[in-house]
């Protein structure tokens, strides 16, 4: 994982996301299921395509995001902390750039991408950050390559991580001293799908 310097997100952006976390979180299960069903349909429509075409289809949605909150943890965590995370696939498909930030959080220790559907806990597949000592502010960015993949994705390619994004099988999770298994989390979905859902 290559980390890049970043400035904290604007307070106004955090406030907007907090509003989304209050009003928009409940639809994420349906979002993930709808997206997975859409992928199945696309796959059936392209049975005659070769393997390279199928691989390109898996990389067609290159922007992903999530809103993190305590009520998405399993079991839910009572916390005022909230966060956002954005993921962007590189043009060559070999890496994923990300930013992750949290507001009103105490003693954060680490942030990861986990493999798991909404409502279930799962193993770490990529590390977003790990602090040497607990921090009361999270505003991090970096780049994930295939070398950074772990757990069930160890030894695999970035395209496999993107497939997991598309299938609704990954979530971002921020751990704290008080909640070492995770204080806030959010399922990672495509920004295009998220925007379509918000417009409905």
PyMOL CGO cylinders between C-alpha atoms (Angstrom):
from pymol import cmd
from pymol.cgo import CYLINDER

trace = [
    CYLINDER, 0.00, 0.00, 0.00, 1.49, 3.32, -1.09, 0.3, 1, 1, 1, 1, 1, 1,
    CYLINDER, 1.49, 3.32, -1.09, 0.26, 6.22, 1.02, 0.3, 1, 1, 1, 1, 1, 1,
    CYLINDER, 0.26, 6.22, 1.02, -0.02, 9.76, -0.29, 0.3, 1, 1, 1, 1, 1, 1,
    CYLINDER, -0.02, 9.76, -0.29, -0.17, 13.01, 1.64, 0.3, 1, 1, 1, 1, 1, 1,
    CYLINDER, -0.17, 13.01, 1.64, -3.66, 14.45, 1.81, 0.3, 1, 1, 1, 1, 1, 1,
    CYLINDER, -3.66, 14.45, 1.81, -5.42, 17.44, 3.31, 0.3, 1, 1, 1, 1, 1, 1,
    CYLINDER, -5.42, 17.44, 3.31, -8.45, 16.84, 5.56, 0.3, 1, 1, 1, 1, 1, 1,
    CYLINDER, -8.45, 16.84, 5.56, -11.80, 16.80, 3.81, 0.3, 1, 1, 1, 1, 1, 1,
    CYLINDER, -11.80, 16.80, 3.81, -13.83, 20.02, 3.91, 0.3, 1, 1, 1, 1, 1, 1,
    CYLINDER, -13.83, 20.02, 3.91, -16.16, 20.25, 6.88, 0.3, 1, 1, 1, 1, 1, 1,
    CYLINDER, -16.16, 20.25, 6.88, -19.06, 20.90, 4.53, 0.3, 1, 1, 1, 1, 1, 1,
    CYLINDER, -19.06, 20.90, 4.53, -18.39, 17.62, 2.73, 0.3, 1, 1, 1, 1, 1, 1,
    CYLINDER, -18.39, 17.62, 2.73, -18.37, 15.72, 6.00, 0.3, 1, 1, 1, 1, 1, 1,
    CYLINDER, -18.37, 15.72, 6.00, -21.66, 17.32, 7.03, 0.3, 1, 1, 1, 1, 1, 1,
    CYLINDER, -21.66, 17.32, 7.03, -23.23, 16.35, 3.71, 0.3, 1, 1, 1, 1, 1, 1,
    CYLINDER, -23.23, 16.35, 3.71, -22.07, 12.79, 4.13, 0.3, 1, 1, 1, 1, 1, 1,
    CYLINDER, -22.07, 12.79, 4.13, -23.37, 12.67, 7.69, 0.3, 1, 1, 1, 1, 1, 1,
    CYLINDER, -23.37, 12.67, 7.69, -26.78, 13.62, 6.35, 0.3, 1, 1, 1, 1, 1, 1,
    CYLINDER, -26.78, 13.62, 6.35, -26.52, 10.80, 3.84, 0.3, 1, 1, 1, 1, 1, 1,
    CYLINDER, -26.52, 10.80, 3.84, -25.53, 8.43, 6.62, 0.3, 1, 1, 1, 1, 1, 1,
    CYLINDER, -25.53, 8.43, 6.62, -28.75, 9.25, 8.44, 0.3, 1, 1, 1, 1, 1, 1,
    CYLINDER, -28.75, 9.25, 8.44, -31.09, 9.07, 5.46, 0.3, 1, 1, 1, 1, 1, 1,
    CYLINDER, -31.09, 9.07, 5.46, -29.40, 6.86, 2.92, 0.3, 1, 1, 1, 1, 1, 1,
    CYLINDER, -29.40, 6.86, 2.92, -27.84, 3.92, 4.76, 0.3, 1, 1, 1, 1, 1, 1,
    CYLINDER, -27.84, 3.92, 4.76, -30.94, 1.75, 4.87, 0.3, 1, 1, 1, 1, 1, 1,
    CYLINDER, -30.94, 1.75, 4.87, -30.95, 1.16, 1.14, 0.3, 1, 1, 1, 1, 1, 1,
    CYLINDER, -30.95, 1.16, 1.14, -27.48, -0.32, 0.85, 0.3, 1, 1, 1, 1, 1, 1,
    CYLINDER, -27.48, -0.32, 0.85, -28.62, -3.97, 1.07, 0.3, 1, 1, 1, 1, 1, 1,
    CYLINDER, -28.62, -3.97, 1.07, -30.98, -3.48, -1.85, 0.3, 1, 1, 1, 1, 1, 1,
    CYLINDER, -30.98, -3.48, -1.85, -28.27, -1.59, -3.69, 0.3, 1, 1, 1, 1, 1, 1,
    CYLINDER, -28.27, -1.59, -3.69, -25.79, -4.42, -3.36, 0.3, 1, 1, 1, 1, 1, 1,
    CYLINDER, -25.79, -4.42, -3.36, -28.36, -7.05, -4.38, 0.3, 1, 1, 1, 1, 1, 1,
    CYLINDER, -28.36, -7.05, -4.38, -29.52, -4.99, -7.36, 0.3, 1, 1, 1, 1, 1, 1,
    CYLINDER, -29.52, -4.99, -7.36, -25.98, -4.46, -8.54, 0.3, 1, 1, 1, 1, 1, 1,
    CYLINDER, -25.98, -4.46, -8.54, -25.17, -8.16, -8.29, 0.3, 1, 1, 1, 1, 1, 1,
    CYLINDER, -25.17, -8.16, -8.29, -28.32, -9.02, -10.25, 0.3, 1, 1, 1, 1, 1, 1,
    CYLINDER, -28.32, -9.02, -10.25, -27.34, -6.49, -12.90, 0.3, 1, 1, 1, 1, 1, 1,
    CYLINDER, -27.34, -6.49, -12.90, -23.95, -8.14, -13.27, 0.3, 1, 1, 1, 1, 1, 1,
    CYLINDER, -23.95, -8.14, -13.27, -25.61, -11.55, -13.69, 0.3, 1, 1, 1, 1, 1, 1,
    CYLINDER, -25.61, -11.55, -13.69, -27.80, -10.16, -16.47, 0.3, 1, 1, 1, 1, 1, 1,
    CYLINDER, -27.80, -10.16, -16.47, -24.81, -8.63, -18.23, 0.3, 1, 1, 1, 1, 1, 1,
    CYLINDER, -24.81, -8.63, -18.23, -22.99, -11.93, -18.00, 0.3, 1, 1, 1, 1, 1, 1,
    CYLINDER, -22.99, -11.93, -18.00, -25.88, -13.82, -19.60, 0.3, 1, 1, 1, 1, 1, 1,
    CYLINDER, -25.88, -13.82, -19.60, -26.10, -11.28, -22.41, 0.3, 1, 1, 1, 1, 1, 1,
    CYLINDER, -26.10, -11.28, -22.41, -22.43, -11.76, -23.23, 0.3, 1, 1, 1, 1, 1, 1,
    CYLINDER, -22.43, -11.76, -23.23, -22.07, -15.56, -23.18, 0.3, 1, 1, 1, 1, 1, 1,
    CYLINDER, -22.07, -15.56, -23.18, -20.41, -15.47, -26.58, 0.3, 1, 1, 1, 1, 1, 1,
    CYLINDER, -20.41, -15.47, -26.58, -17.71, -12.98, -25.57, 0.3, 1, 1, 1, 1, 1, 1,
    CYLINDER, -17.71, -12.98, -25.57, -14.15, -14.17, -25.01, 0.3, 1, 1, 1, 1, 1, 1,
    CYLINDER, -14.15, -14.17, -25.01, -12.39, -14.07, -21.63, 0.3, 1, 1, 1, 1, 1, 1,
    CYLINDER, -12.39, -14.07, -21.63, -10.79, -10.69, -22.25, 0.3, 1, 1, 1, 1, 1, 1,
    CYLINDER, -10.79, -10.69, -22.25, -14.16, -9.10, -22.94, 0.3, 1, 1, 1, 1, 1, 1,
    CYLINDER, -14.16, -9.10, -22.94, -15.55, -10.51, -19.68, 0.3, 1, 1, 1, 1, 1, 1,
    CYLINDER, -15.55, -10.51, -19.68, -12.58, -9.15, -17.77, 0.3, 1, 1, 1, 1, 1, 1,
    CYLINDER, -12.58, -9.15, -17.77, -13.13, -5.70, -19.27, 0.3, 1, 1, 1, 1, 1, 1,
    CYLINDER, -13.13, -5.70, -19.27, -16.78, -5.83, -18.24, 0.3, 1, 1, 1, 1, 1, 1,
    CYLINDER, -16.78, -5.83, -18.24, -15.72, -6.35, -14.62, 0.3, 1, 1, 1, 1, 1, 1,
    CYLINDER, -15.72, -6.35, -14.62, -13.72, -3.13, -14.79, 0.3, 1, 1, 1, 1, 1, 1,
    CYLINDER, -13.72, -3.13, -14.79, -16.46, -1.03, -16.40, 0.3, 1, 1, 1, 1, 1, 1,
    CYLINDER, -16.46, -1.03, -16.40, -17.45, 0.70, -13.13, 0.3, 1, 1, 1, 1, 1, 1,
    CYLINDER, -17.45, 0.70, -13.13, -14.31, 2.40, -11.87, 0.3, 1, 1, 1, 1, 1, 1,
    CYLINDER, -14.31, 2.40, -11.87, -15.58, 4.73, -9.13, 0.3, 1, 1, 1, 1, 1, 1,
    CYLINDER, -15.58, 4.73, -9.13, -16.78, 3.36, -5.81, 0.3, 1, 1, 1, 1, 1, 1,
    CYLINDER, -16.78, 3.36, -5.81, -17.70, 4.87, -2.46, 0.3, 1, 1, 1, 1, 1, 1,
    CYLINDER, -17.70, 4.87, -2.46, -19.28, 4.21, 0.90, 0.3, 1, 1, 1, 1, 1, 1,
    CYLINDER, -19.28, 4.21, 0.90, -20.63, 5.99, 3.96, 0.3, 1, 1, 1, 1, 1, 1,
    CYLINDER, -20.63, 5.99, 3.96, -19.45, 4.47, 7.25, 0.3, 1, 1, 1, 1, 1, 1,
    CYLINDER, -19.45, 4.47, 7.25, -21.56, 4.38, 10.41, 0.3, 1, 1, 1, 1, 1, 1,
    CYLINDER, -21.56, 4.38, 10.41, -21.83, 2.42, 13.63, 0.3, 1, 1, 1, 1, 1, 1,
    CYLINDER, -21.83, 2.42, 13.63, -25.22, 0.94, 12.87, 0.3, 1, 1, 1, 1, 1, 1,
    CYLINDER, -25.22, 0.94, 12.87, -23.74, -1.03, 9.98, 0.3, 1, 1, 1, 1, 1, 1,
    CYLINDER, -23.74, -1.03, 9.98, -21.34, -2.88, 12.28, 0.3, 1, 1, 1, 1, 1, 1,
    CYLINDER, -21.34, -2.88, 12.28, -22.21, -6.45, 13.28, 0.3, 1, 1, 1, 1, 1, 1,
    CYLINDER, -22.21, -6.45, 13.28, -23.40, -6.17, 15.98, 0.3, 1, 1, 1, 1, 1, 1,
    CYLINDER, -23.40, -6.17, 15.98, -24.29, -2.45, 15.70, 0.3, 1, 1, 1, 1, 1, 1,
    CYLINDER, -24.29, -2.45, 15.70, -22.13, 0.04, 17.59, 0.3, 1, 1, 1, 1, 1, 1,
    CYLINDER, -22.13, 0.04, 17.59, -23.63, 3.06, 19.34, 0.3, 1, 1, 1, 1, 1, 1,
    CYLINDER, -23.63, 3.06, 19.34, -21.34, 5.90, 18.22, 0.3, 1, 1, 1, 1, 1, 1,
    CYLINDER, -21.34, 5.90, 18.22, -21.58, 9.43, 16.88, 0.3, 1, 1, 1, 1, 1, 1,
    CYLINDER, -21.58, 9.43, 16.88, -18.63, 8.80, 14.56, 0.3, 1, 1, 1, 1, 1, 1,
    CYLINDER, -18.63, 8.80, 14.56, -19.22, 8.72, 10.81, 0.3, 1, 1, 1, 1, 1, 1,
    CYLINDER, -19.22, 8.72, 10.81, -17.00, 8.46, 7.78, 0.3, 1, 1, 1, 1, 1, 1,
    CYLINDER, -17.00, 8.46, 7.78, -16.65, 8.36, 4.02, 0.3, 1, 1, 1, 1, 1, 1,
    CYLINDER, -16.65, 8.36, 4.02, -14.40, 6.41, 1.66, 0.3, 1, 1, 1, 1, 1, 1,
    CYLINDER, -14.40, 6.41, 1.66, -13.86, 6.70, -2.08, 0.3, 1, 1, 1, 1, 1, 1,
    CYLINDER, -13.86, 6.70, -2.08, -12.10, 4.26, -4.42, 0.3, 1, 1, 1, 1, 1, 1,
    CYLINDER, -12.10, 4.26, -4.42, -10.98, 4.83, -8.01, 0.3, 1, 1, 1, 1, 1, 1,
    CYLINDER, -10.98, 4.83, -8.01, -9.54, 2.26, -10.41, 0.3, 1, 1, 1, 1, 1, 1,
    CYLINDER, -9.54, 2.26, -10.41, -6.47, 3.40, -12.33, 0.3, 1, 1, 1, 1, 1, 1,
    CYLINDER, -6.47, 3.40, -12.33, -6.63, 3.73, -16.11, 0.3, 1, 1, 1, 1, 1, 1,
    CYLINDER, -6.63, 3.73, -16.11, -4.47, 0.64, -16.58, 0.3, 1, 1, 1, 1, 1, 1,
    CYLINDER, -4.47, 0.64, -16.58, -6.56, -1.38, -14.12, 0.3, 1, 1, 1, 1, 1, 1,
    CYLINDER, -6.56, -1.38, -14.12, -3.54, -2.31, -12.01, 0.3, 1, 1, 1, 1, 1, 1,
    CYLINDER, -3.54, -2.31, -12.01, -4.26, -0.28, -8.86, 0.3, 1, 1, 1, 1, 1, 1,
    CYLINDER, -4.26, -0.28, -8.86, -6.97, 1.42, -6.83, 0.3, 1, 1, 1, 1, 1, 1,
    CYLINDER, -6.97, 1.42, -6.83, -6.53, 4.91, -5.37, 0.3, 1, 1, 1, 1, 1, 1,
    CYLINDER, -6.53, 4.91, -5.37, -8.51, 5.67, -2.23, 0.3, 1, 1, 1, 1, 1, 1,
    CYLINDER, -8.51, 5.67, -2.23, -9.33, 8.32, 0.34, 0.3, 1, 1, 1, 1, 1, 1,
    CYLINDER, -9.33, 8.32, 0.34, -10.94, 7.63, 3.70, 0.3, 1, 1, 1, 1, 1, 1,
    CYLINDER, -10.94, 7.63, 3.70, -11.97, 10.10, 6.40, 0.3, 1, 1, 1, 1, 1, 1,
    CYLINDER, -11.97, 10.10, 6.40, -13.91, 10.00, 9.65, 0.3, 1, 1, 1, 1, 1, 1,
    CYLINDER, -13.91, 10.00, 9.65, -15.44, 12.66, 11.86, 0.3, 1, 1, 1, 1, 1, 1,
    CYLINDER, -15.44, 12.66, 11.86, -16.11, 12.62, 15.61, 0.3, 1, 1, 1, 1, 1, 1,
    CYLINDER, -16.11, 12.62, 15.61, -14.07, 9.46, 16.12, 0.3, 1, 1, 1, 1, 1, 1,
    CYLINDER, -14.07, 9.46, 16.12, -11.87, 8.67, 19.12, 0.3, 1, 1, 1, 1, 1, 1,
    CYLINDER, -11.87, 8.67, 19.12, -8.73, 6.52, 19.32, 0.3, 1, 1, 1, 1, 1, 1,
    CYLINDER, -8.73, 6.52, 19.32, -8.84, 5.15, 15.77, 0.3, 1, 1, 1, 1, 1, 1,
    CYLINDER, -8.84, 5.15, 15.77, -6.26, 2.42, 15.23, 0.3, 1, 1, 1, 1, 1, 1,
    CYLINDER, -6.26, 2.42, 15.23, -6.69, 1.06, 11.69, 0.3, 1, 1, 1, 1, 1, 1,
    CYLINDER, -6.69, 1.06, 11.69, -8.83, 0.96, 8.58, 0.3, 1, 1, 1, 1, 1, 1,
    CYLINDER, -8.83, 0.96, 8.58, -9.32, -1.98, 6.24, 0.3, 1, 1, 1, 1, 1, 1,
    CYLINDER, -9.32, -1.98, 6.24, -11.32, -3.35, 3.35, 0.3, 1, 1, 1, 1, 1, 1,
    CYLINDER, -11.32, -3.35, 3.35, -13.00, -6.55, 4.50, 0.3, 1, 1, 1, 1, 1, 1,
    CYLINDER, -13.00, -6.55, 4.50, -14.54, -9.33, 2.41, 0.3, 1, 1, 1, 1, 1, 1,
    CYLINDER, -14.54, -9.33, 2.41, -18.17, -9.80, 3.41, 0.3, 1, 1, 1, 1, 1, 1,
    CYLINDER, -18.17, -9.80, 3.41, -21.73, -9.00, 2.45, 0.3, 1, 1, 1, 1, 1, 1,
    CYLINDER, -21.73, -9.00, 2.45, -23.82, -6.51, 4.40, 0.3, 1, 1, 1, 1, 1, 1,
    CYLINDER, -23.82, -6.51, 4.40, -24.82, -7.90, 7.78, 0.3, 1, 1, 1, 1, 1, 1,
    CYLINDER, -24.82, -7.90, 7.78, -21.90, -10.30, 7.99, 0.3, 1, 1, 1, 1, 1, 1,
    CYLINDER, -21.90, -10.30, 7.99, -18.32, -9.91, 9.21, 0.3, 1, 1, 1, 1, 1, 1,
    CYLINDER, -18.32, -9.91, 9.21, -15.42, -11.07, 7.07, 0.3, 1, 1, 1, 1, 1, 1,
    CYLINDER, -15.42, -11.07, 7.07, -11.63, -11.16, 6.77, 0.3, 1, 1, 1, 1, 1, 1,
    CYLINDER, -11.63, -11.16, 6.77, -9.36, -8.27, 5.80, 0.3, 1, 1, 1, 1, 1, 1,
    CYLINDER, -9.36, -8.27, 5.80, -8.44, -8.16, 2.10, 0.3, 1, 1, 1, 1, 1, 1,
    CYLINDER, -8.44, -8.16, 2.10, -6.56, -4.81, 2.06, 0.3, 1, 1, 1, 1, 1, 1,
    CYLINDER, -6.56, -4.81, 2.06, -5.19, -2.39, 4.64, 0.3, 1, 1, 1, 1, 1, 1,
    CYLINDER, -5.19, -2.39, 4.64, -6.10, 1.28, 4.20, 0.3, 1, 1, 1, 1, 1, 1,
    CYLINDER, -6.10, 1.28, 4.20, -4.17, 2.62, 7.20, 0.3, 1, 1, 1, 1, 1, 1,
    CYLINDER, -4.17, 2.62, 7.20, -2.67, 1.53, 10.50, 0.3, 1, 1, 1, 1, 1, 1,
    CYLINDER, -2.67, 1.53, 10.50, -1.66, 4.09, 13.11, 0.3, 1, 1, 1, 1, 1, 1,
    CYLINDER, -1.66, 4.09, 13.11, 1.37, 3.64, 15.36, 0.3, 1, 1, 1, 1, 1, 1,
    CYLINDER, 1.37, 3.64, 15.36, -0.68, 5.21, 18.15, 0.3, 1, 1, 1, 1, 1, 1,
    CYLINDER, -0.68, 5.21, 18.15, -4.46, 5.83, 18.35, 0.3, 1, 1, 1, 1, 1, 1,
    CYLINDER, -4.46, 5.83, 18.35, -5.69, 8.99, 16.62, 0.3, 1, 1, 1, 1, 1, 1,
    CYLINDER, -5.69, 8.99, 16.62, -8.80, 11.13, 17.06, 0.3, 1, 1, 1, 1, 1, 1,
    CYLINDER, -8.80, 11.13, 17.06, -8.82, 12.14, 13.39, 0.3, 1, 1, 1, 1, 1, 1,
    CYLINDER, -8.82, 12.14, 13.39, -8.85, 10.05, 10.22, 0.3, 1, 1, 1, 1, 1, 1,
    CYLINDER, -8.85, 10.05, 10.22, -8.00, 11.58, 6.84, 0.3, 1, 1, 1, 1, 1, 1,
    CYLINDER, -8.00, 11.58, 6.84, -5.92, 9.15, 4.82, 0.3, 1, 1, 1, 1, 1, 1,
    CYLINDER, -5.92, 9.15, 4.82, -5.26, 8.29, 1.19, 0.3, 1, 1, 1, 1, 1, 1,
    CYLINDER, -5.26, 8.29, 1.19, -3.17, 5.79, -0.71, 0.3, 1, 1, 1, 1, 1, 1,
    CYLINDER, -3.17, 5.79, -0.71, -2.94, 3.26, -3.51, 0.3, 1, 1, 1, 1, 1, 1,
    CYLINDER, -2.94, 3.26, -3.51, -3.73, -0.45, -3.43, 0.3, 1, 1, 1, 1, 1, 1,
    CYLINDER, -3.73, -0.45, -3.43, -1.91, -2.84, -5.77, 0.3, 1, 1, 1, 1, 1, 1,
    CYLINDER, -1.91, -2.84, -5.77, -2.14, -6.61, -6.10, 0.3, 1, 1, 1, 1, 1, 1,
    CYLINDER, -2.14, -6.61, -6.10, 0.81, -6.91, -3.68, 0.3, 1, 1, 1, 1, 1, 1,
    CYLINDER, 0.81, -6.91, -3.68, -1.38, -5.36, -0.96, 0.3, 1, 1, 1, 1, 1, 1,
    CYLINDER, -1.38, -5.36, -0.96, -4.19, -7.91, -1.22, 0.3, 1, 1, 1, 1, 1, 1,
    CYLINDER, -4.19, -7.91, -1.22, -4.54, -10.33, 1.68, 0.3, 1, 1, 1, 1, 1, 1,
    CYLINDER, -4.54, -10.33, 1.68, -6.85, -12.98, 3.10, 0.3, 1, 1, 1, 1, 1, 1,
    CYLINDER, -6.85, -12.98, 3.10, -9.02, -14.64, 0.42, 0.3, 1, 1, 1, 1, 1, 1,
    CYLINDER, -9.02, -14.64, 0.42, -7.63, -12.25, -2.22, 0.3, 1, 1, 1, 1, 1, 1,
    CYLINDER, -7.63, -12.25, -2.22, -3.94, -12.85, -1.46, 0.3, 1, 1, 1, 1, 1, 1,
    CYLINDER, -3.94, -12.85, -1.46, -2.02, -13.63, -4.65, 0.3, 1, 1, 1, 1, 1, 1,
    CYLINDER, -2.02, -13.63, -4.65, -4.87, -12.40, -6.83, 0.3, 1, 1, 1, 1, 1, 1,
    CYLINDER, -4.87, -12.40, -6.83, -5.22, -9.36, -9.09, 0.3, 1, 1, 1, 1, 1, 1,
    CYLINDER, -5.22, -9.36, -9.09, -6.84, -5.93, -8.68, 0.3, 1, 1, 1, 1, 1, 1,
    CYLINDER, -6.84, -5.93, -8.68, -9.55, -7.10, -11.08, 0.3, 1, 1, 1, 1, 1, 1,
    CYLINDER, -9.55, -7.10, -11.08, -10.57, -9.64, -8.43, 0.3, 1, 1, 1, 1, 1, 1,
    CYLINDER, -10.57, -9.64, -8.43, -10.95, -6.83, -5.88, 0.3, 1, 1, 1, 1, 1, 1,
    CYLINDER, -10.95, -6.83, -5.88, -13.08, -4.90, -8.39, 0.3, 1, 1, 1, 1, 1, 1,
    CYLINDER, -13.08, -4.90, -8.39, -15.22, -8.00, -8.94, 0.3, 1, 1, 1, 1, 1, 1,
    CYLINDER, -15.22, -8.00, -8.94, -15.77, -8.14, -5.17, 0.3, 1, 1, 1, 1, 1, 1,
    CYLINDER, -15.77, -8.14, -5.17, -16.73, -4.43, -5.20, 0.3, 1, 1, 1, 1, 1, 1,
    CYLINDER, -16.73, -4.43, -5.20, -19.21, -5.07, -8.02, 0.3, 1, 1, 1, 1, 1, 1,
    CYLINDER, -19.21, -5.07, -8.02, -20.76, -8.05, -6.25, 0.3, 1, 1, 1, 1, 1, 1,
    CYLINDER, -20.76, -8.05, -6.25, -21.33, -6.09, -3.03, 0.3, 1, 1, 1, 1, 1, 1,
    CYLINDER, -21.33, -6.09, -3.03, -18.92, -8.36, -1.18, 0.3, 1, 1, 1, 1, 1, 1,
    CYLINDER, -18.92, -8.36, -1.18, -16.64, -5.77, 0.45, 0.3, 1, 1, 1, 1, 1, 1,
    CYLINDER, -16.64, -5.77, 0.45, -16.93, -3.15, 3.16, 0.3, 1, 1, 1, 1, 1, 1,
    CYLINDER, -16.93, -3.15, 3.16, -14.67, -0.46, 4.59, 0.3, 1, 1, 1, 1, 1, 1,
    CYLINDER, -14.67, -0.46, 4.59, -14.14, -0.69, 8.34, 0.3, 1, 1, 1, 1, 1, 1,
    CYLINDER, -14.14, -0.69, 8.34, -12.47, 1.66, 10.84, 0.3, 1, 1, 1, 1, 1, 1,
    CYLINDER, -12.47, 1.66, 10.84, -11.28, 0.12, 14.10, 0.3, 1, 1, 1, 1, 1, 1,
    CYLINDER, -11.28, 0.12, 14.10, -10.80, 1.93, 17.42, 0.3, 1, 1, 1, 1, 1, 1,
    CYLINDER, -10.80, 1.93, 17.42, -9.43, 1.07, 20.84, 0.3, 1, 1, 1, 1, 1, 1,
    CYLINDER, -9.43, 1.07, 20.84, -12.95, 0.95, 22.27, 0.3, 1, 1, 1, 1, 1, 1,
    CYLINDER, -12.95, 0.95, 22.27, -14.24, -1.14, 19.36, 0.3, 1, 1, 1, 1, 1, 1,
    CYLINDER, -14.24, -1.14, 19.36, -11.32, -3.22, 18.06, 0.3, 1, 1, 1, 1, 1, 1,
    CYLINDER, -11.32, -3.22, 18.06, -13.55, -5.22, 15.70, 0.3, 1, 1, 1, 1, 1, 1,
    CYLINDER, -13.55, -5.22, 15.70, -14.80, -2.03, 14.11, 0.3, 1, 1, 1, 1, 1, 1,
    CYLINDER, -14.80, -2.03, 14.11, -16.59, 1.15, 15.17, 0.3, 1, 1, 1, 1, 1, 1,
    CYLINDER, -16.59, 1.15, 15.17, -17.92, 2.30, 11.79, 0.3, 1, 1, 1, 1, 1, 1,
    CYLINDER, -17.92, 2.30, 11.79, -18.26, 0.45, 8.51, 0.3, 1, 1, 1, 1, 1, 1,
    CYLINDER, -18.26, 0.45, 8.51, -19.93, 0.80, 5.13, 0.3, 1, 1, 1, 1, 1, 1,
    CYLINDER, -19.93, 0.80, 5.13, -20.56, -1.46, 2.16, 0.3, 1, 1, 1, 1, 1, 1,
    CYLINDER, -20.56, -1.46, 2.16, -18.59, -0.45, -0.94, 0.3, 1, 1, 1, 1, 1, 1,
    CYLINDER, -18.59, -0.45, -0.94, -20.73, 0.15, -4.05, 0.3, 1, 1, 1, 1, 1, 1,
    CYLINDER, -20.73, 0.15, -4.05, -20.32, 1.90, -7.39, 0.3, 1, 1, 1, 1, 1, 1,
    CYLINDER, -20.32, 1.90, -7.39, -20.88, 5.65, -7.34, 0.3, 1, 1, 1, 1, 1, 1,
    CYLINDER, -20.88, 5.65, -7.34, -23.03, 5.34, -10.47, 0.3, 1, 1, 1, 1, 1, 1,
    CYLINDER, -23.03, 5.34, -10.47, -25.39, 2.95, -8.72, 0.3, 1, 1, 1, 1, 1, 1,
    CYLINDER, -25.39, 2.95, -8.72, -25.43, 5.11, -5.60, 0.3, 1, 1, 1, 1, 1, 1,
    CYLINDER, -25.43, 5.11, -5.60, -26.38, 8.20, -7.64, 0.3, 1, 1, 1, 1, 1, 1,
    CYLINDER, -26.38, 8.20, -7.64, -29.13, 6.31, -9.47, 0.3, 1, 1, 1, 1, 1, 1,
    CYLINDER, -29.13, 6.31, -9.47, -30.57, 5.14, -6.15, 0.3, 1, 1, 1, 1, 1, 1,
    CYLINDER, -30.57, 5.14, -6.15, -30.53, 8.64, -4.63, 0.3, 1, 1, 1, 1, 1, 1,
    CYLINDER, -30.53, 8.64, -4.63, -32.42, 10.01, -7.65, 0.3, 1, 1, 1, 1, 1, 1,
    CYLINDER, -32.42, 10.01, -7.65, -35.27, 7.52, -7.22, 0.3, 1, 1, 1, 1, 1, 1,
]
cmd.load_cgo(trace, "trace")
